[in-house]
Each structure stands twice: as C-alpha cells, then as structure tokens.
C-alpha cells in the first residue's frame, strides 16, 4: 500500500492503517458509569469512540486499532467513566 505524504491515496485507505500504537495510554471505559451521552464520540479526533447498544443501554466503546491516546474522551466525559491507563497495563 502506498501512502502519499500529507494525504491518503484512495478513499477509505486509512482504514487499513492502524495507528493505535502511537500513544502511551489508552482510555478504559467503566460501562457501569457510562451514561451513553455521546460526548466522547463527538469529540474524539480519530473517530475511534462509538456508542454501542449493550444490555438495553448505550455505552461507549473504543476501537484501539486507531486510538492514539490523546485523552480528549476522558476529559469531556461528564460521568467520569473514562480513565486513561498506561499501555503496558492494558495491552499484553
């Protein structure tokens, strides 16, 4: 796959480029605290946080293949359901 400098060569080509190893921390979501408001999904610059249906309620889920660990989701969460954890703790 060839990626040009400053651009992606084809539409949706970026979906093949996993960028999740760039950060040092990952957001961990406490589903019991998550109120499903969608603030994390709205403010995630990499579009890797999505609301999903689980046990009849909406909760946030992170796609760690693309999460760079910026922590924006954690800082905007009104219910403090998202905590940043060191990558070494989370990924094995």
Biotite code that builds the C-alpha atoms (Angstrom):
import biotite.structure as struc

atoms = struc.array([
    struc.Atom([0.000, 0.000, 0.000], chain_id="A", res_id=1, res_name="UNK", atom_name="CA", element="C"),
    struc.Atom([1.429, 3.366, -0.972], chain_id="A", res_id=2, res_name="UNK", atom_name="CA", element="C"),
    struc.Atom([0.522, 6.430, 1.074], chain_id="A", res_id=3, res_name="UNK", atom_name="CA", element="C"),
    struc.Atom([1.466, 9.825, -0.268], chain_id="A", res_id=4, res_name="UNK", atom_name="CA", element="C"),
    struc.Atom([2.895, 12.487, 2.035], chain_id="A", res_id=5, res_name="UNK", atom_name="CA", element="C"),
    struc.Atom([0.113, 14.517, 3.589], chain_id="A", res_id=6, res_name="UNK", atom_name="CA", element="C"),
    struc.Atom([-2.710, 12.541, 2.015], chain_id="A", res_id=7, res_name="UNK", atom_name="CA", element="C"),
    struc.Atom([-4.247, 9.131, 1.635], chain_id="A", res_id=8, res_name="UNK", atom_name="CA", element="C"),
    struc.Atom([-4.011, 7.669, -1.825], chain_id="A", res_id=9, res_name="UNK", atom_name="CA", element="C"),
    struc.Atom([-7.572, 6.277, -2.064], chain_id="A", res_id=10, res_name="UNK", atom_name="CA", element="C"),
    struc.Atom([-10.855, 6.888, -0.243], chain_id="A", res_id=11, res_name="UNK", atom_name="CA", element="C"),
    struc.Atom([-11.103, 4.764, 2.931], chain_id="A", res_id=12, res_name="UNK", atom_name="CA", element="C"),
    struc.Atom([-7.484, 3.617, 2.512], chain_id="A", res_id=13, res_name="UNK", atom_name="CA", element="C"),
    struc.Atom([-6.762, 4.953, 6.001], chain_id="A", res_id=14, res_name="UNK", atom_name="CA", element="C"),
    struc.Atom([-8.930, 2.175, 7.452], chain_id="A", res_id=15, res_name="UNK", atom_name="CA", element="C"),
    struc.Atom([-6.078, -0.204, 6.593], chain_id="A", res_id=16, res_name="UNK", atom_name="CA", element="C"),
    struc.Atom([-3.501, 1.830, 8.544], chain_id="A", res_id=17, res_name="UNK", atom_name="CA", element="C"),
    struc.Atom([-3.717, 1.021, 12.241], chain_id="A", res_id=18, res_name="UNK", atom_name="CA", element="C"),
    struc.Atom([-2.382, 3.940, 14.256], chain_id="A", res_id=19, res_name="UNK", atom_name="CA", element="C"),
    struc.Atom([-3.198, 2.754, 17.782], chain_id="A", res_id=20, res_name="UNK", atom_name="CA", element="C"),
    struc.Atom([0.409, 2.027, 18.744], chain_id="A", res_id=21, res_name="UNK", atom_name="CA", element="C"),
    struc.Atom([1.384, 5.702, 18.721], chain_id="A", res_id=22, res_name="UNK", atom_name="CA", element="C"),
    struc.Atom([0.190, 6.610, 22.215], chain_id="A", res_id=23, res_name="UNK", atom_name="CA", element="C"),
    struc.Atom([1.380, 5.626, 25.672], chain_id="A", res_id=24, res_name="UNK", atom_name="CA", element="C"),
    struc.Atom([-2.048, 5.463, 27.339], chain_id="A", res_id=25, res_name="UNK", atom_name="CA", element="C"),
    struc.Atom([-5.439, 4.082, 26.392], chain_id="A", res_id=26, res_name="UNK", atom_name="CA", element="C"),
    struc.Atom([-8.910, 5.093, 27.553], chain_id="A", res_id=27, res_name="UNK", atom_name="CA", element="C"),
    struc.Atom([-10.608, 2.452, 29.687], chain_id="A", res_id=28, res_name="UNK", atom_name="CA", element="C"),
    struc.Atom([-14.387, 2.811, 29.917], chain_id="A", res_id=29, res_name="UNK", atom_name="CA", element="C"),
    struc.Atom([-16.308, 1.842, 33.027], chain_id="A", res_id=30, res_name="UNK", atom_name="CA", element="C"),
    struc.Atom([-19.589, 0.721, 31.470], chain_id="A", res_id=31, res_name="UNK", atom_name="CA", element="C"),
    struc.Atom([-21.364, 0.987, 34.825], chain_id="A", res_id=32, res_name="UNK", atom_name="CA", element="C"),
    struc.Atom([-20.596, 4.728, 34.968], chain_id="A", res_id=33, res_name="UNK", atom_name="CA", element="C"),
    struc.Atom([-21.159, 5.427, 31.261], chain_id="A", res_id=34, res_name="UNK", atom_name="CA", element="C"),
    struc.Atom([-24.458, 7.258, 30.699], chain_id="A", res_id=35, res_name="UNK", atom_name="CA", element="C"),
    struc.Atom([-24.359, 6.976, 26.892], chain_id="A", res_id=36, res_name="UNK", atom_name="CA", element="C"),
    struc.Atom([-24.343, 10.737, 26.320], chain_id="A", res_id=37, res_name="UNK", atom_name="CA", element="C"),
    struc.Atom([-22.025, 10.551, 23.290], chain_id="A", res_id=38, res_name="UNK", atom_name="CA", element="C"),
    struc.Atom([-19.660, 13.372, 24.306], chain_id="A", res_id=39, res_name="UNK", atom_name="CA", element="C"),
    struc.Atom([-16.647, 11.086, 23.890], chain_id="A", res_id=40, res_name="UNK", atom_name="CA", element="C"),
    struc.Atom([-17.823, 10.025, 20.433], chain_id="A", res_id=41, res_name="UNK", atom_name="CA", element="C"),
    struc.Atom([-18.437, 13.647, 19.434], chain_id="A", res_id=42, res_name="UNK", atom_name="CA", element="C"),
    struc.Atom([-15.032, 14.947, 20.493], chain_id="A", res_id=43, res_name="UNK", atom_name="CA", element="C"),
    struc.Atom([-12.776, 12.014, 19.504], chain_id="A", res_id=44, res_name="UNK", atom_name="CA", element="C"),
    struc.Atom([-10.496, 13.441, 16.781], chain_id="A", res_id=45, res_name="UNK", atom_name="CA", element="C"),
    struc.Atom([-9.808, 9.989, 15.328], chain_id="A", res_id=46, res_name="UNK", atom_name="CA", element="C"),
    struc.Atom([-13.437, 8.777, 15.329], chain_id="A", res_id=47, res_name="UNK", atom_name="CA", element="C"),
    struc.Atom([-12.474, 5.679, 17.288], chain_id="A", res_id=48, res_name="UNK", atom_name="CA", element="C"),
    struc.Atom([-15.054, 6.026, 20.084], chain_id="A", res_id=49, res_name="UNK", atom_name="CA", element="C"),
    struc.Atom([-18.566, 4.877, 19.234], chain_id="A", res_id=50, res_name="UNK", atom_name="CA", element="C"),
    struc.Atom([-21.744, 4.341, 21.206], chain_id="A", res_id=51, res_name="UNK", atom_name="CA", element="C"),
    struc.Atom([-22.972, 0.760, 21.069], chain_id="A", res_id=52, res_name="UNK", atom_name="CA", element="C"),
    struc.Atom([-26.065, -0.958, 22.427], chain_id="A", res_id=53, res_name="UNK", atom_name="CA", element="C"),
    struc.Atom([-25.320, -3.270, 25.367], chain_id="A", res_id=54, res_name="UNK", atom_name="CA", element="C"),
    struc.Atom([-27.894, -4.804, 27.679], chain_id="A", res_id=55, res_name="UNK", atom_name="CA", element="C"),
    struc.Atom([-30.540, -2.292, 26.615], chain_id="A", res_id=56, res_name="UNK", atom_name="CA", element="C"),
    struc.Atom([-28.442, 0.834, 27.100], chain_id="A", res_id=57, res_name="UNK", atom_name="CA", element="C"),
    struc.Atom([-25.921, 2.780, 25.069], chain_id="A", res_id=58, res_name="UNK", atom_name="CA", element="C"),
    struc.Atom([-22.302, 2.663, 26.191], chain_id="A", res_id=59, res_name="UNK", atom_name="CA", element="C"),
    struc.Atom([-19.074, 3.951, 24.697], chain_id="A", res_id=60, res_name="UNK", atom_name="CA", element="C"),
    struc.Atom([-16.638, 1.545, 23.052], chain_id="A", res_id=61, res_name="UNK", atom_name="CA", element="C"),
    struc.Atom([-13.116, 2.346, 21.845], chain_id="A", res_id=62, res_name="UNK", atom_name="CA", element="C"),
    struc.Atom([-11.509, 0.960, 18.697], chain_id="A", res_id=63, res_name="UNK", atom_name="CA", element="C"),
    struc.Atom([-7.951, 0.550, 19.998], chain_id="A", res_id=64, res_name="UNK", atom_name="CA", element="C"),
    struc.Atom([-6.612, -0.053, 16.494], chain_id="A", res_id=65, res_name="UNK", atom_name="CA", element="C"),
    struc.Atom([-6.928, 3.690, 15.854], chain_id="A", res_id=66, res_name="UNK", atom_name="CA", element="C"),
    struc.Atom([-6.870, 5.306, 19.320], chain_id="A", res_id=67, res_name="UNK", atom_name="CA", element="C"),
    struc.Atom([-3.718, 7.382, 19.803], chain_id="A", res_id=68, res_name="UNK", atom_name="CA", element="C"),
    struc.Atom([-4.349, 8.003, 23.495], chain_id="A", res_id=69, res_name="UNK", atom_name="CA", element="C"),
    struc.Atom([-4.935, 11.765, 23.359], chain_id="A", res_id=70, res_name="UNK", atom_name="CA", element="C"),
    struc.Atom([-7.288, 11.627, 26.380], chain_id="A", res_id=71, res_name="UNK", atom_name="CA", element="C"),
    struc.Atom([-9.895, 14.011, 24.985], chain_id="A", res_id=72, res_name="UNK", atom_name="CA", element="C"),
    struc.Atom([-12.637, 11.429, 25.556], chain_id="A", res_id=73, res_name="UNK", atom_name="CA", element="C"),
    struc.Atom([-11.643, 11.186, 29.202], chain_id="A", res_id=74, res_name="UNK", atom_name="CA", element="C"),
    struc.Atom([-11.561, 14.942, 29.682], chain_id="A", res_id=75, res_name="UNK", atom_name="CA", element="C"),
    struc.Atom([-15.037, 15.532, 28.196], chain_id="A", res_id=76, res_name="UNK", atom_name="CA", element="C"),
    struc.Atom([-16.812, 12.620, 29.927], chain_id="A", res_id=77, res_name="UNK", atom_name="CA", element="C"),
    struc.Atom([-19.397, 14.154, 32.302], chain_id="A", res_id=78, res_name="UNK", atom_name="CA", element="C"),
    struc.Atom([-19.760, 10.958, 34.344], chain_id="A", res_id=79, res_name="UNK", atom_name="CA", element="C"),
    struc.Atom([-16.010, 10.288, 34.738], chain_id="A", res_id=80, res_name="UNK", atom_name="CA", element="C"),
    struc.Atom([-16.490, 6.880, 33.141], chain_id="A", res_id=81, res_name="UNK", atom_name="CA", element="C"),
    struc.Atom([-13.279, 7.071, 31.100], chain_id="A", res_id=82, res_name="UNK", atom_name="CA", element="C"),
    struc.Atom([-9.854, 6.775, 32.689], chain_id="A", res_id=83, res_name="UNK", atom_name="CA", element="C"),
    struc.Atom([-6.524, 6.756, 30.893], chain_id="A", res_id=84, res_name="UNK", atom_name="CA", element="C"),
    struc.Atom([-4.317, 3.741, 31.656], chain_id="A", res_id=85, res_name="UNK", atom_name="CA", element="C"),
    struc.Atom([-0.720, 3.103, 30.660], chain_id="A", res_id=86, res_name="UNK", atom_name="CA", element="C"),
    struc.Atom([-0.432, 0.999, 27.526], chain_id="A", res_id=87, res_name="UNK", atom_name="CA", element="C"),
    struc.Atom([1.741, -1.598, 29.288], chain_id="A", res_id=88, res_name="UNK", atom_name="CA", element="C"),
    struc.Atom([-1.063, -2.254, 31.766], chain_id="A", res_id=89, res_name="UNK", atom_name="CA", element="C"),
    struc.Atom([-3.773, -2.525, 29.135], chain_id="A", res_id=90, res_name="UNK", atom_name="CA", element="C"),
    struc.Atom([-2.095, -4.264, 26.190], chain_id="A", res_id=91, res_name="UNK", atom_name="CA", element="C"),
    struc.Atom([-0.354, -7.585, 26.646], chain_id="A", res_id=92, res_name="UNK", atom_name="CA", element="C"),
])
